[in-house]
Amino acid sequence: MWPKWKCPWCGEYVTHLGVRTQVAQPKWYQFTRHIWVCPHCNQPVRHSTRREAWLLLTFPLLLAMIAEGVTILNSYISSEVFVVLSVLAIVGTVMFRITTRLEKEHAN
């Protein structure tokens, strides 16, 4: 169903990425030491940052859910708006998966 990603290192097609611990210390802005790797060649890869903007379409739904959680007694957002925001979030997630390509990550 989903398109397969092509590894920039070995050229093999992958559907799921592996994970390994990074040898070098993470930089001050990095939250984790884990990096994504190709399961065939074990080389580090990352998603294209230009295509990650599709994930921003999920942000309005998250804000609406937080607003509904804060205002428990009064519902300010109608169910029709939730349906539209859910469809928008699904479209953003699907477009991210379809358009994203893998790039080489130069990690140790």
VEXMIVEX-97582 format. One record per atom (N, C-alpha, C): residue number from 1; residue in three letters; atom name; y, x, z. Coordinates in pm, 1 decimal, always signed. Layout:
<atoms>
<atom n="NUM" res="Ala" atom="CA" v="Y" u="X" w="Z"/>
...
</atoms>
This chain:
<atoms>
<atom n="1" res="Met" atom="N" v="-119.0" u="+81.6" w="+0.0"/>
<atom n="1" res="Met" atom="CA" v="+0.0" u="+0.0" w="+0.0"/>
<atom n="1" res="Met" atom="C" v="+125.9" u="+86.3" w="+0.0"/>
<atom n="2" res="Trp" atom="N" v="+132.7" u="+180.5" w="+92.2"/>
<atom n="2" res="Trp" atom="CA" v="+250.0" u="+268.2" w="+99.1"/>
<atom n="2" res="Trp" atom="C" v="+234.1" u="+383.0" w="+0.3"/>
<atom n="3" res="Pro" atom="N" v="+342.5" u="+429.0" w="-56.7"/>
<atom n="3" res="Pro" atom="CA" v="+332.2" u="+548.3" w="-142.1"/>
<atom n="3" res="Pro" atom="C" v="+302.4" u="+670.9" w="-57.4"/>
<atom n="4" res="Lys" atom="N" v="+233.2" u="+764.5" w="-117.5"/>
<atom n="4" res="Lys" atom="CA" v="+197.9" u="+886.0" w="-44.2"/>
<atom n="4" res="Lys" atom="C" v="+308.1" u="+989.0" w="-61.6"/>
<atom n="5" res="Trp" atom="N" v="+327.8" u="+1069.4" w="+42.4"/>
<atom n="5" res="Trp" atom="CA" v="+423.5" u="+1178.5" w="+35.9"/>
<atom n="5" res="Trp" atom="C" v="+355.6" u="+1300.7" w="-24.4"/>
<atom n="6" res="Lys" atom="N" v="+432.1" u="+1377.8" w="-99.6"/>
<atom n="6" res="Lys" atom="CA" v="+379.7" u="+1501.1" w="-157.1"/>
<atom n="6" res="Lys" atom="C" v="+430.1" u="+1618.1" w="-73.8"/>
<atom n="7" res="Cys" atom="N" v="+339.3" u="+1700.5" w="-26.7"/>
<atom n="7" res="Cys" atom="CA" v="+375.8" u="+1815.2" w="+55.7"/>
<atom n="7" res="Cys" atom="C" v="+451.1" u="+1917.2" w="-29.0"/>
<atom n="8" res="Pro" atom="N" v="+568.9" u="+1962.7" w="+17.2"/>
<atom n="8" res="Pro" atom="CA" v="+643.6" u="+2061.3" w="-61.5"/>
<atom n="8" res="Pro" atom="C" v="+580.5" u="+2199.9" w="-58.4"/>
<atom n="9" res="Trp" atom="N" v="+490.0" u="+2226.2" w="+35.0"/>
<atom n="9" res="Trp" atom="CA" v="+426.8" u="+2358.1" w="+45.5"/>
<atom n="9" res="Trp" atom="C" v="+304.2" u="+2369.6" w="-44.9"/>
<atom n="10" res="Cys" atom="N" v="+210.7" u="+2274.1" w="-31.2"/>
<atom n="10" res="Cys" atom="CA" v="+84.4" u="+2287.7" w="-104.2"/>
<atom n="10" res="Cys" atom="C" v="+69.9" u="+2189.1" w="-219.9"/>
<atom n="11" res="Gly" atom="N" v="+155.5" u="+2087.4" w="-228.4"/>
<atom n="11" res="Gly" atom="CA" v="+149.6" u="+1991.9" w="-338.3"/>
<atom n="11" res="Gly" atom="C" v="+48.6" u="+1880.5" w="-318.9"/>
<atom n="12" res="Glu" atom="N" v="-21.8" u="+1875.5" w="-205.6"/>
<atom n="12" res="Glu" atom="CA" v="-117.7" u="+1768.7" w="-179.3"/>
<atom n="12" res="Glu" atom="C" v="-44.8" u="+1642.3" w="-136.1"/>
<atom n="13" res="Tyr" atom="N" v="-106.1" u="+1528.4" w="-161.8"/>
<atom n="13" res="Tyr" atom="CA" v="-49.4" u="+1401.2" w="-119.9"/>
<atom n="13" res="Tyr" atom="C" v="-101.5" u="+1366.1" w="+18.9"/>
<atom n="14" res="Val" atom="N" v="-10.5" u="+1325.5" w="+107.8"/>
<atom n="14" res="Val" atom="CA" v="-47.5" u="+1291.2" w="+245.5"/>
<atom n="14" res="Val" atom="C" v="+7.5" u="+1152.6" w="+279.1"/>
<atom n="15" res="Thr" atom="N" v="-64.5" u="+1080.8" w="+364.0"/>
<atom n="15" res="Thr" atom="CA" v="-17.4" u="+951.5" w="+412.8"/>
<atom n="15" res="Thr" atom="C" v="+28.9" u="+961.4" w="+557.2"/>
<atom n="16" res="His" atom="N" v="-34.2" u="+1046.8" w="+635.1"/>
<atom n="16" res="His" atom="CA" v="+2.7" u="+1065.3" w="+775.3"/>
<atom n="16" res="His" atom="C" v="+26.4" u="+1213.1" w="+801.0"/>
<atom n="17" res="Leu" atom="N" v="+127.4" u="+1241.8" w="+880.2"/>
<atom n="17" res="Leu" atom="CA" v="+159.0" u="+1380.0" w="+913.3"/>
<atom n="17" res="Leu" atom="C" v="+94.9" u="+1418.5" w="+1045.7"/>
<atom n="18" res="Gly" atom="N" v="+60.7" u="+1546.4" w="+1057.5"/>
<atom n="18" res="Gly" atom="CA" v="+9.8" u="+1597.8" w="+1182.8"/>
<atom n="18" res="Gly" atom="C" v="+124.7" u="+1648.0" w="+1269.8"/>
<atom n="19" res="Val" atom="N" v="+91.7" u="+1684.8" w="+1393.1"/>
<atom n="19" res="Val" atom="CA" v="+192.1" u="+1732.3" w="+1488.4"/>
<atom n="19" res="Val" atom="C" v="+140.2" u="+1859.1" w="+1553.0"/>
<atom n="20" res="Arg" atom="N" v="+228.9" u="+1955.3" w="+1573.0"/>
<atom n="20" res="Arg" atom="CA" v="+194.3" u="+2074.1" w="+1649.8"/>
<atom n="20" res="Arg" atom="C" v="+314.8" u="+2116.0" w="+1732.9"/>
<atom n="21" res="Thr" atom="N" v="+290.6" u="+2199.0" w="+1831.5"/>
<atom n="21" res="Thr" atom="CA" v="+397.0" u="+2246.5" w="+1918.3"/>
<atom n="21" res="Thr" atom="C" v="+466.3" u="+2364.8" w="+1853.7"/>
<atom n="22" res="Gln" atom="N" v="+597.8" u="+2363.6" w="+1859.3"/>
<atom n="22" res="Gln" atom="CA" v="+677.7" u="+2470.4" w="+1801.7"/>
<atom n="22" res="Gln" atom="C" v="+669.3" u="+2593.7" w="+1891.3"/>
<atom n="23" res="Val" atom="N" v="+656.4" u="+2711.1" w="+1831.3"/>
<atom n="23" res="Val" atom="CA" v="+644.2" u="+2835.2" w="+1906.8"/>
<atom n="23" res="Val" atom="C" v="+779.4" u="+2875.0" w="+1966.3"/>
<atom n="24" res="Ala" atom="N" v="+884.8" u="+2864.7" w="+1888.1"/>
<atom n="24" res="Ala" atom="CA" v="+1017.5" u="+2906.3" w="+1934.1"/>
<atom n="24" res="Ala" atom="C" v="+1074.7" u="+2802.5" w="+2030.3"/>
<atom n="25" res="Gln" atom="N" v="+1167.9" u="+2845.6" w="+2112.5"/>
<atom n="25" res="Gln" atom="CA" v="+1235.3" u="+2754.4" w="+2203.7"/>
<atom n="25" res="Gln" atom="C" v="+1321.0" u="+2656.6" w="+2123.8"/>
<atom n="26" res="Pro" atom="N" v="+1324.0" u="+2528.3" w="+2164.1"/>
<atom n="26" res="Pro" atom="CA" v="+1409.0" u="+2433.9" w="+2092.0"/>
<atom n="26" res="Pro" atom="C" v="+1556.4" u="+2462.9" w="+2116.2"/>
<atom n="27" res="Lys" atom="N" v="+1636.7" u="+2427.5" w="+2019.4"/>
<atom n="27" res="Lys" atom="CA" v="+1780.9" u="+2445.3" w="+2032.9"/>
<atom n="27" res="Lys" atom="C" v="+1835.4" u="+2344.7" w="+2133.5"/>
<atom n="28" res="Trp" atom="N" v="+1958.1" u="+2357.3" w="+2173.1"/>
<atom n="28" res="Trp" atom="CA" v="+2013.6" u="+2273.5" w="+2278.9"/>
<atom n="28" res="Trp" atom="C" v="+2020.1" u="+2126.2" w="+2240.6"/>
<atom n="29" res="Tyr" atom="N" v="+2023.8" u="+2094.8" w="+2111.2"/>
<atom n="29" res="Tyr" atom="CA" v="+2033.2" u="+1956.3" w="+2066.9"/>
<atom n="29" res="Tyr" atom="C" v="+1898.2" u="+1895.2" w="+2033.4"/>
<atom n="30" res="Gln" atom="N" v="+1790.1" u="+1969.3" w="+2045.4"/>
<atom n="30" res="Gln" atom="CA" v="+1657.8" u="+1918.7" w="+2014.6"/>
<atom n="30" res="Gln" atom="C" v="+1592.1" u="+1866.0" w="+2142.4"/>
<atom n="31" res="Phe" atom="N" v="+1529.2" u="+1750.1" w="+2131.0"/>
<atom n="31" res="Phe" atom="CA" v="+1468.2" u="+1687.9" w="+2247.5"/>
<atom n="31" res="Phe" atom="C" v="+1320.9" u="+1721.7" w="+2264.0"/>
<atom n="32" res="Thr" atom="N" v="+1258.2" u="+1772.3" w="+2161.3"/>
<atom n="32" res="Thr" atom="CA" v="+1115.0" u="+1796.2" w="+2168.2"/>
<atom n="32" res="Thr" atom="C" v="+1079.5" u="+1930.4" w="+2106.4"/>
<atom n="33" res="Arg" atom="N" v="+963.5" u="+1979.6" w="+2141.7"/>
<atom n="33" res="Arg" atom="CA" v="+912.5" u="+2103.5" w="+2083.0"/>
<atom n="33" res="Arg" atom="C" v="+808.9" u="+2075.8" w="+1976.1"/>
<atom n="34" res="His" atom="N" v="+780.3" u="+1948.7" w="+1949.3"/>
<atom n="34" res="His" atom="CA" v="+680.1" u="+1912.1" w="+1850.2"/>
<atom n="34" res="His" atom="C" v="+743.2" u="+1903.5" w="+1712.1"/>
<atom n="35" res="Ile" atom="N" v="+669.6" u="+1949.7" w="+1612.7"/>
<atom n="35" res="Ile" atom="CA" v="+715.5" u="+1941.7" w="+1473.9"/>
<atom n="35" res="Ile" atom="C" v="+605.8" u="+1876.9" w="+1390.2"/>
<atom n="36" res="Trp" atom="N" v="+644.8" u="+1812.2" w="+1280.7"/>
<atom n="36" res="Trp" atom="CA" v="+549.1" u="+1751.1" w="+1189.1"/>
<atom n="36" res="Trp" atom="C" v="+496.2" u="+1856.9" w="+1094.4"/>
<atom n="37" res="Val" atom="N" v="+366.2" u="+1850.9" w="+1067.6"/>
<atom n="37" res="Val" atom="CA" v="+302.9" u="+1946.2" w="+977.8"/>
<atom n="37" res="Val" atom="C" v="+217.0" u="+1870.9" w="+876.5"/>
<atom n="38" res="Cys" atom="N" v="+198.2" u="+1935.1" w="+763.4"/>
<atom n="38" res="Cys" atom="CA" v="+107.4" u="+1883.4" w="+661.2"/>
<atom n="38" res="Cys" atom="C" v="-35.6" u="+1899.5" w="+713.2"/>
<atom n="39" res="Pro" atom="N" v="-119.8" u="+1795.8" w="+704.3"/>
<atom n="39" res="Pro" atom="CA" v="-257.1" u="+1810.5" w="+754.3"/>
<atom n="39" res="Pro" atom="C" v="-344.2" u="+1901.7" w="+668.2"/>
<atom n="40" res="His" atom="N" v="-301.8" u="+1932.1" w="+545.2"/>
<atom n="40" res="His" atom="CA" v="-382.0" u="+2016.0" w="+457.0"/>
<atom n="40" res="His" atom="C" v="-352.9" u="+2164.7" w="+476.7"/>
<atom n="41" res="Cys" atom="N" v="-224.3" u="+2201.2" w="+478.5"/>
<atom n="41" res="Cys" atom="CA" v="-188.9" u="+2343.2" w="+485.0"/>
<atom n="41" res="Cys" atom="C" v="-129.2" u="+2383.7" w="+619.3"/>
<atom n="42" res="Asn" atom="N" v="-105.6" u="+2287.3" w="+708.9"/>
<atom n="42" res="Asn" atom="CA" v="-51.9" u="+2312.9" w="+843.5"/>
<atom n="42" res="Asn" atom="C" v="+85.5" u="+2378.9" w="+840.0"/>
<atom n="43" res="Gln" atom="N" v="+163.5" u="+2354.3" w="+735.0"/>
<atom n="43" res="Gln" atom="CA" v="+299.7" u="+2405.3" w="+724.3"/>
<atom n="43" res="Gln" atom="C" v="+397.1" u="+2298.8" w="+773.7"/>
<atom n="44" res="Pro" atom="N" v="+507.1" u="+2338.8" w="+837.5"/>
<atom n="44" res="Pro" atom="CA" v="+601.6" u="+2240.0" w="+890.9"/>
<atom n="44" res="Pro" atom="C" v="+680.3" u="+2169.5" w="+780.1"/>
<atom n="45" res="Val" atom="N" v="+693.2" u="+2036.7" w="+794.3"/>
<atom n="45" res="Val" atom="CA" v="+768.2" u="+1955.3" w="+699.5"/>
<atom n="45" res="Val" atom="C" v="+859.5" u="+1860.5" w="+778.0"/>
<atom n="46" res="Arg" atom="N" v="+956.9" u="+1802.8" w="+707.2"/>
<atom n="46" res="Arg" atom="CA" v="+1046.5" u="+1704.2" w="+767.9"/>
<atom n="46" res="Arg" atom="C" v="+1084.0" u="+1602.7" w="+662.3"/>
<atom n="47" res="His" atom="N" v="+1134.3" u="+1486.8" w="+709.1"/>
<atom n="47" res="His" atom="CA" v="+1181.4" u="+1384.2" w="+616.6"/>
<atom n="47" res="His" atom="C" v="+1317.2" u="+1424.4" w="+561.5"/>
<atom n="48" res="Ser" atom="N" v="+1345.0" u="+1380.6" w="+442.4"/>
<atom n="48" res="Ser" atom="CA" v="+1474.6" u="+1403.8" w="+381.6"/>
<atom n="48" res="Ser" atom="C" v="+1580.8" u="+1330.1" w="+461.4"/>
<atom n="49" res="Thr" atom="N" v="+1685.0" u="+1401.1" w="+502.3"/>
<atom n="49" res="Thr" atom="CA" v="+1787.8" u="+1339.0" w="+586.1"/>
<atom n="49" res="Thr" atom="C" v="+1875.7" u="+1242.0" w="+507.6"/>
<atom n="50" res="Arg" atom="N" v="+1881.6" u="+1255.7" w="+377.7"/>
<atom n="50" res="Arg" atom="CA" v="+1963.4" u="+1164.8" w="+296.7"/>
<atom n="50" res="Arg" atom="C" v="+1902.9" u="+1025.1" w="+293.2"/>
<atom n="51" res="Arg" atom="N" v="+1773.2" u="+1013.9" w="+306.6"/>
<atom n="51" res="Arg" atom="CA" v="+1706.9" u="+884.2" w="+298.5"/>
<atom n="51" res="Arg" atom="C" v="+1695.9" u="+814.8" w="+434.2"/>
<atom n="52" res="Glu" atom="N" v="+1724.2" u="+884.8" w="+542.5"/>
<atom n="52" res="Glu" atom="CA" v="+1712.3" u="+824.1" w="+674.4"/>
<atom n="52" res="Glu" atom="C" v="+1819.5" u="+719.5" w="+701.8"/>
<atom n="53" res="Ala" atom="N" v="+1918.4" u="+709.2" w="+615.8"/>
<atom n="53" res="Ala" atom="CA" v="+2023.4" u="+608.6" w="+633.7"/>
<atom n="53" res="Ala" atom="C" v="+1967.4" u="+466.6" w="+624.5"/>
<atom n="54" res="Trp" atom="N" v="+1853.2" u="+448.4" w="+558.8"/>
<atom n="54" res="Trp" atom="CA" v="+1791.8" u="+315.8" w="+552.7"/>
<atom n="54" res="Trp" atom="C" v="+1755.8" u="+265.0" w="+691.2"/>
<atom n="55" res="Leu" atom="N" v="+1726.4" u="+355.7" w="+783.9"/>
<atom n="55" res="Leu" atom="CA" v="+1690.3" u="+314.0" w="+919.2"/>
<atom n="55" res="Leu" atom="C" v="+1808.9" u="+255.4" w="+995.5"/>
<atom n="56" res="Leu" atom="N" v="+1930.0" u="+279.1" w="+948.1"/>
<atom n="56" res="Leu" atom="CA" v="+2046.8" u="+220.6" w="+1013.4"/>
<atom n="56" res="Leu" atom="C" v="+2050.5" u="+67.9" w="+1000.5"/>
<atom n="57" res="Leu" atom="N" v="+1973.9" u="+13.4" w="+907.5"/>
<atom n="57" res="Leu" atom="CA" v="+1968.7" u="-132.0" w="+893.9"/>
<atom n="57" res="Leu" atom="C" v="+1897.2" u="-198.0" w="+1011.0"/>
<atom n="58" res="Thr" atom="N" v="+1823.4" u="-122.5" w="+1091.1"/>
<atom n="58" res="Thr" atom="CA" v="+1759.3" u="-179.1" w="+1209.9"/>
<atom n="58" res="Thr" atom="C" v="+1854.7" u="-185.3" w="+1328.8"/>
<atom n="59" res="Phe" atom="N" v="+1965.3" u="-115.9" w="+1321.2"/>
<atom n="59" res="Phe" atom="CA" v="+2058.4" u="-107.9" w="+1434.1"/>
<atom n="59" res="Phe" atom="C" v="+2119.5" u="-242.5" w="+1473.1"/>
<atom n="60" res="Pro" atom="N" v="+2163.3" u="-328.6" w="+1379.8"/>
<atom n="60" res="Pro" atom="CA" v="+2217.3" u="-458.7" w="+1421.5"/>
<atom n="60" res="Pro" atom="C" v="+2116.5" u="-544.9" w="+1497.7"/>
<atom n="61" res="Leu" atom="N" v="+1989.2" u="-538.8" w="+1459.2"/>
<atom n="61" res="Leu" atom="CA" v="+1887.4" u="-614.8" w="+1531.7"/>
<atom n="61" res="Leu" atom="C" v="+1872.2" u="-562.2" w="+1674.6"/>
<atom n="62" res="Leu" atom="N" v="+1874.8" u="-431.5" w="+1690.4"/>
<atom n="62" res="Leu" atom="CA" v="+1865.1" u="-374.5" w="+1825.0"/>
<atom n="62" res="Leu" atom="C" v="+1985.1" u="-414.6" w="+1911.0"/>
<atom n="63" res="Leu" atom="N" v="+2104.2" u="-413.8" w="+1853.1"/>
<atom n="63" res="Leu" atom="CA" v="+2222.7" u="-457.0" w="+1927.1"/>
<atom n="63" res="Leu" atom="C" v="+2214.5" u="-604.2" w="+1965.6"/>
<atom n="64" res="Ala" atom="N" v="+2164.1" u="-687.8" w="+1875.0"/>
<atom n="64" res="Ala" atom="CA" v="+2150.1" u="-829.6" w="+1905.6"/>
<atom n="64" res="Ala" atom="C" v="+2049.4" u="-852.7" w="+2017.0"/>
<atom n="65" res="Met" atom="N" v="+1941.6" u="-776.8" w="+2017.0"/>
<atom n="65" res="Met" atom="CA" v="+1842.0" u="-791.3" w="+2123.3"/>
<atom n="65" res="Met" atom="C" v="+1897.3" u="-745.4" w="+2257.6"/>
<atom n="66" res="Ile" atom="N" v="+1977.3" u="-641.9" w="+2257.5"/>
<atom n="66" res="Ile" atom="CA" v="+2040.3" u="-596.2" w="+2382.5"/>
<atom n="66" res="Ile" atom="C" v="+2140.9" u="-700.6" w="+2431.6"/>
<atom n="67" res="Ala" atom="N" v="+2217.3" u="-758.8" w="+2340.2"/>
<atom n="67" res="Ala" atom="CA" v="+2314.1" u="-861.9" w="+2379.5"/>
<atom n="67" res="Ala" atom="C" v="+2243.8" u="-984.2" w="+2436.5"/>
<atom n="68" res="Glu" atom="N" v="+2131.2" u="-1021.6" w="+2379.8"/>
<atom n="68" res="Glu" atom="CA" v="+2055.4" u="-1134.9" w="+2433.0"/>
<atom n="68" res="Glu" atom="C" v="+1995.3" u="-1101.2" w="+2569.6"/>
<atom n="69" res="Gly" atom="N" v="+1954.7" u="-977.6" w="+2588.7"/>
<atom n="69" res="Gly" atom="CA" v="+1900.2" u="-937.9" w="+2717.9"/>
<atom n="69" res="Gly" atom="C" v="+2004.2" u="-935.5" w="+2827.7"/>
<atom n="70" res="Val" atom="N" v="+2126.8" u="-898.0" w="+2793.1"/>
<atom n="70" res="Val" atom="CA" v="+2234.3" u="-890.9" w="+2892.5"/>
<atom n="70" res="Val" atom="C" v="+2281.2" u="-1031.1" w="+2930.6"/>
<atom n="71" res="Thr" atom="N" v="+2291.0" u="-1118.9" w="+2832.9"/>
<atom n="71" res="Thr" atom="CA" v="+2336.4" u="-1255.7" w="+2858.4"/>
<atom n="71" res="Thr" atom="C" v="+2215.4" u="-1347.8" w="+2865.3"/>
<atom n="72" res="Ile" atom="N" v="+2143.2" u="-1341.8" w="+2974.6"/>
<atom n="72" res="Ile" atom="CA" v="+2017.9" u="-1416.2" w="+2987.2"/>
<atom n="72" res="Ile" atom="C" v="+2041.6" u="-1567.1" w="+2990.6"/>
<atom n="73" res="Leu" atom="N" v="+2141.4" u="-1611.5" w="+3063.1"/>
<atom n="73" res="Leu" atom="CA" v="+2162.9" u="-1755.6" w="+3079.8"/>
<atom n="73" res="Leu" atom="C" v="+2222.6" u="-1820.5" w="+2955.7"/>
<atom n="74" res="Asn" atom="N" v="+2310.5" u="-1752.9" w="+2886.7"/>
<atom n="74" res="Asn" atom="CA" v="+2376.0" u="-1808.6" w="+2767.7"/>
<atom n="74" res="Asn" atom="C" v="+2331.3" u="-1731.8" w="+2644.5"/>
<atom n="75" res="Ser" atom="N" v="+2287.6" u="-1806.1" w="+2543.8"/>
<atom n="75" res="Ser" atom="CA" v="+2246.7" u="-1744.5" w="+2418.2"/>
<atom n="75" res="Ser" atom="C" v="+2362.8" u="-1753.8" w="+2319.0"/>
<atom n="76" res="Tyr" atom="N" v="+2419.6" u="-1640.7" w="+2284.3"/>
<atom n="76" res="Tyr" atom="CA" v="+2534.5" u="-1638.0" w="+2193.8"/>
<atom n="76" res="Tyr" atom="C" v="+2495.6" u="-1613.4" w="+2048.9"/>
<atom n="77" res="Ile" atom="N" v="+2372.7" u="-1573.7" w="+2026.7"/>
<atom n="77" res="Ile" atom="CA" v="+2328.0" u="-1542.1" w="+1890.7"/>
<atom n="77" res="Ile" atom="C" v="+2224.2" u="-1646.1" w="+1849.7"/>
<atom n="78" res="Ser" atom="N" v="+2246.4" u="-1712.9" w="+1739.6"/>
<atom n="78" res="Ser" atom="CA" v="+2155.9" u="-1819.8" w="+1696.4"/>
<atom n="78" res="Ser" atom="C" v="+2026.2" u="-1762.1" w="+1640.6"/>
<atom n="79" res="Ser" atom="N" v="+1927.4" u="-1849.3" w="+1631.3"/>
<atom n="79" res="Ser" atom="CA" v="+1797.2" u="-1804.6" w="+1580.6"/>
<atom n="79" res="Ser" atom="C" v="+1804.8" u="-1769.3" w="+1432.1"/>
<atom n="80" res="Glu" atom="N" v="+1895.3" u="-1834.0" w="+1358.6"/>
<atom n="80" res="Glu" atom="CA" v="+1910.0" u="-1800.8" w="+1216.9"/>
<atom n="80" res="Glu" atom="C" v="+1962.6" u="-1658.9" w="+1198.1"/>
<atom n="81" res="Val" atom="N" v="+2052.1" u="-1619.8" w="+1286.0"/>
<atom n="81" res="Val" atom="CA" v="+2104.6" u="-1483.2" w="+1280.0"/>
<atom n="81" res="Val" atom="C" v="+1994.4" u="-1383.4" w="+1312.1"/>
<atom n="82" res="Phe" atom="N" v="+1908.4" u="-1414.9" w="+1408.7"/>
<atom n="82" res="Phe" atom="CA" v="+1795.8" u="-1327.1" w="+1440.6"/>
<atom n="82" res="Phe" atom="C" v="+1700.8" u="-1312.5" w="+1322.3"/>
<atom n="83" res="Val" atom="N" v="+1679.0" u="-1421.1" w="+1249.7"/>
<atom n="83" res="Val" atom="CA" v="+1591.6" u="-1415.5" w="+1131.8"/>
<atom n="83" res="Val" atom="C" v="+1653.2" u="-1324.4" w="+1025.8"/>
<atom n="84" res="Val" atom="N" v="+1781.8" u="-1339.1" w="+1001.2"/>
<atom n="84" res="Val" atom="CA" v="+1849.8" u="-1255.6" w="+901.1"/>
<atom n="84" res="Val" atom="C" v="+1847.4" u="-1108.8" w="+943.0"/>
<atom n="85" res="Leu" atom="N" v="+1873.9" u="-1082.1" w="+1070.9"/>
<atom n="85" res="Leu" atom="CA" v="+1871.9" u="-943.9" w="+1118.3"/>
<atom n="85" res="Leu" atom="C" v="+1731.9" u="-884.9" w="+1115.2"/>
<atom n="86" res="Ser" atom="N" v="+1630.3" u="-965.3" w="+1141.5"/>
<atom n="86" res="Ser" atom="CA" v="+1492.1" u="-917.5" w="+1134.4"/>
<atom n="86" res="Ser" atom="C" v="+1453.6" u="-883.2" w="+991.7"/>
<atom n="87" res="Val" atom="N" v="+1492.7" u="-968.0" w="+896.9"/>
<atom n="87" res="Val" atom="CA" v="+1464.9" u="-939.4" w="+755.3"/>
<atom n="87" res="Val" atom="C" v="+1537.2" u="-812.2" w="+712.7"/>
<atom n="88" res="Leu" atom="N" v="+1661.1" u="-796.4" w="+756.3"/>
<atom n="88" res="Leu" atom="CA" v="+1738.3" u="-676.5" w="+724.0"/>
<atom n="88" res="Leu" atom="C" v="+1670.4" u="-550.9" w="+780.3"/>
<atom n="89" res="Ala" atom="N" v="+1618.4" u="-560.0" w="+903.5"/>
<atom n="89" res="Ala" atom="CA" v="+1549.9" u="-446.3" w="+964.0"/>
<atom n="89" res="Ala" atom="C" v="+1419.7" u="-414.3" w="+891.0"/>
<atom n="90" res="Ile" atom="N" v="+1347.1" u="-516.3" w="+849.8"/>
<atom n="90" res="Ile" atom="CA" v="+1222.7" u="-493.1" w="+775.5"/>
<atom n="90" res="Ile" atom="C" v="+1252.2" u="-429.0" w="+640.6"/>
<atom n="91" res="Val" atom="N" v="+1355.9" u="-476.9" w="+572.4"/>
<atom n="91" res="Val" atom="CA" v="+1394.3" u="-417.6" w="+443.6"/>
<atom n="91" res="Val" atom="C" v="+1432.9" u="-271.0" w="+462.0"/>
<atom n="92" res="Gly" atom="N" v="+1508.3" u="-239.3" w="+565.7"/>
<atom n="92" res="Gly" atom="CA" v="+1547.5" u="-101.3" w="+590.7"/>
<atom n="92" res="Gly" atom="C" v="+1428.4" u="-11.3" w="+618.0"/>
<atom n="93" res="Thr" atom="N" v="+1331.5" u="-62.1" w="+695.1"/>
<atom n="93" res="Thr" atom="CA" v="+1212.2" u="+17.1" w="+726.0"/>
<atom n="93" res="Thr" atom="C" v="+1128.0" u="+40.0" w="+601.0"/>
<atom n="94" res="Val" atom="N" v="+1109.6" u="-63.2" w="+520.8"/>
<atom n="94" res="Val" atom="CA" v="+1029.6" u="-49.2" w="+398.5"/>
<atom n="94" res="Val" atom="C" v="+1098.8" u="+44.8" w="+299.6"/>
<atom n="95" res="Met" atom="N" v="+1229.3" u="+30.2" w="+283.5"/>
<atom n="95" res="Met" atom="CA" v="+1301.2" u="+118.5" w="+191.1"/>
<atom n="95" res="Met" atom="C" v="+1300.2" u="+263.6" w="+238.9"/>
<atom n="96" res="Phe" atom="N" v="+1305.3" u="+284.8" w="+370.2"/>
<atom n="96" res="Phe" atom="CA" v="+1293.3" u="+421.3" w="+422.8"/>
<atom n="96" res="Phe" atom="C" v="+1158.8" u="+480.8" w="+383.9"/>
<atom n="97" res="Arg" atom="N" v="+1052.8" u="+403.5" w="+400.6"/>
<atom n="97" res="Arg" atom="CA" v="+918.9" u="+454.7" w="+372.5"/>
<atom n="97" res="Arg" atom="C" v="+898.6" u="+479.2" w="+223.3"/>
<atom n="98" res="Ile" atom="N" v="+957.3" u="+394.4" w="+140.5"/>
<atom n="98" res="Ile" atom="CA" v="+937.9" u="+408.0" w="-4.4"/>
<atom n="98" res="Ile" atom="C" v="+1019.6" u="+524.2" w="-60.6"/>
<atom n="99" res="Thr" atom="N" v="+1144.3" u="+540.1" w="-15.5"/>
<atom n="99" res="Thr" atom="CA" v="+1233.1" u="+638.1" w="-78.4"/>
<atom n="99" res="Thr" atom="C" v="+1231.3" u="+775.8" w="-15.0"/>
<atom n="100" res="Thr" atom="N" v="+1173.9" u="+792.3" w="+103.0"/>
<atom n="100" res="Thr" atom="CA" v="+1178.8" u="+920.5" w="+172.4"/>
<atom n="100" res="Thr" atom="C" v="+1081.5" u="+1020.1" w="+111.3"/>
<atom n="101" res="Arg" atom="N" v="+1127.4" u="+1141.1" w="+96.6"/>
<atom n="101" res="Arg" atom="CA" v="+1045.4" u="+1252.2" w="+49.3"/>
<atom n="101" res="Arg" atom="C" v="+1036.7" u="+1356.9" w="+159.0"/>
<atom n="102" res="Leu" atom="N" v="+937.7" u="+1441.6" w="+149.7"/>
<atom n="102" res="Leu" atom="CA" v="+921.6" u="+1548.9" w="+246.7"/>
<atom n="102" res="Leu" atom="C" v="+993.1" u="+1673.4" w="+199.3"/>
<atom n="103" res="Glu" atom="N" v="+1051.0" u="+1749.1" w="+292.8"/>
<atom n="103" res="Glu" atom="CA" v="+1115.7" u="+1875.3" w="+264.4"/>
<atom n="103" res="Glu" atom="C" v="+1052.7" u="+1984.1" w="+350.5"/>
<atom n="104" res="Lys" atom="N" v="+1072.5" u="+2107.1" w="+308.0"/>
<atom n="104" res="Lys" atom="CA" v="+1022.4" u="+2219.9" w="+386.6"/>
<atom n="104" res="Lys" atom="C" v="+1103.2" u="+2235.0" w="+513.8"/>
<atom n="105" res="Glu" atom="N" v="+1033.1" u="+2256.4" w="+623.0"/>
<atom n="105" res="Glu" atom="CA" v="+1097.8" u="+2283.8" w="+752.2"/>
<atom n="105" res="Glu" atom="C" v="+1069.4" u="+2430.2" w="+783.5"/>
<atom n="106" res="His" atom="N" v="+1171.7" u="+2507.0" w="+806.3"/>
<atom n="106" res="His" atom="CA" v="+1154.2" u="+2649.0" w="+833.1"/>
<atom n="106" res="His" atom="C" v="+1152.1" u="+2671.7" w="+982.8"/>
<atom n="107" res="Ala" atom="N" v="+1042.0" u="+2633.2" w="+1043.5"/>
<atom n="107" res="Ala" atom="CA" v="+1024.8" u="+2648.9" w="+1188.0"/>
<atom n="107" res="Ala" atom="C" v="+920.9" u="+2755.9" w="+1215.6"/>
<atom n="108" res="Asn" atom="N" v="+928.6" u="+2810.9" w="+1333.7"/>
<atom n="108" res="Asn" atom="CA" v="+830.5" u="+2913.4" w="+1372.3"/>
<atom n="108" res="Asn" atom="C" v="+712.6" u="+2849.5" w="+1439.3"/>
</atoms>
